Amino acid sequence: MDVKTLAVVGAGQMGAGIAQVAAQSGISVVLVDVDAELVERGVAGIRAQLDRAVSKGKLKTEDAKGALARLKTASSPQEAAQADFAVEAVTENEGVKKKVFQDLARALRPDAILATNTSSIPITRIAAIVDRPERVIGMHFMNPVPVMQLVEIIRGAQTSDATYTATRALAARMGKTTVLSKDMPGFIVNRILIPMLNEACFAVQEGLASAEDIDTAMKLGTNVPMGPLTLADFIGLDTCLYIAEVLHKGLGDDKYRPAPLLRQYVDAGWLGRKTKRGFYTY
Ligand code: CAA
């Protein structure tokens, strides 16, 4: 299947990033969001990213213009009815995601593939509520989407081979490397990453070392671009807590229990970069 038009539903950071990369890869994109202001902000952000790449000499002016010309916006899935592939990237809330999937299934052709960028909700459960469970799949991009090389593909219990093959081809066309995960809590990346970030929270809580020293130790000691506490602030402490809870509940093992300090920061509204305070102030 050669994807001609991609619908990206949700114009937040992830949705805008996915739309940008797809448009730059020569795919026609419809960026859909009920919130007109969010769509406007998303497109402005994409334009700014492309302008910056042009000014750095990393992108040709005509390629930036071409990408923007391939990017359309819409306020409902009905306006993206021509799409043969959709990636849902709305807020990480099961009820909201299910509603979007039902709307997409009603609006798009019966053979269109519906992918979700969820980091924590079972694909199998989302697939079960639409008319084409074999055409539902997980396509988990990493943040920031234009920079990160990986896309995790998650096959639900019902996902067909053809859907998997088409999704892998789309990710490759977008310049991404894919890995295949079973539909288990946290998939691959968050199953391993979130317990590490959570352990760093326990280390702060126990006074093992300062936040700065924990981050320096891991950054310089294991050659990662960000220390675990900086990365937790970058992801959002509420998101980290939520995924830790999904792992704890879904895998049923207390080794995944969220650090009380992480929970306390979230209770305080210290969610990381987005609230200008987390383990660090911004
Ligand atoms: N969008 C687009 N491009 C971005 C960007 C963004 N939000 N942030 C940074 N960049 C680009 C910059 O423009 C720059 O590009 P050039 O090299 O072409 O100039 C490049 O990335 C490097 O940026 P900076 O020099 O500003 O900063 P940096 O070198 O510290 O890199 C970073 C920033 C890419 C975010 C890097 O620190 C990094 O890779 N951090 C780890 C990120 C990570 O682990 N993400 C996964 C989180 S887990 C997840 O997403 C899954 C989940 O479900 C929670």
Boltz pocket constraint, residues with backbone or C-beta under 6 A from the ligand:
constraints:
  - pocket:
      binder: B
      contacts: [[A, 49], [A, 56], [A, 58], [A, 119], [A, 141], [A, 142], [A, 143], [A, 144], [A, 145], [A, 146], [A, 147], [A, 148], [A, 189], [A, 190], [A, 193], [A, 225], [A, 226], [A, 231], [A, 235], [A, 239]]
      max_distance: 6.0
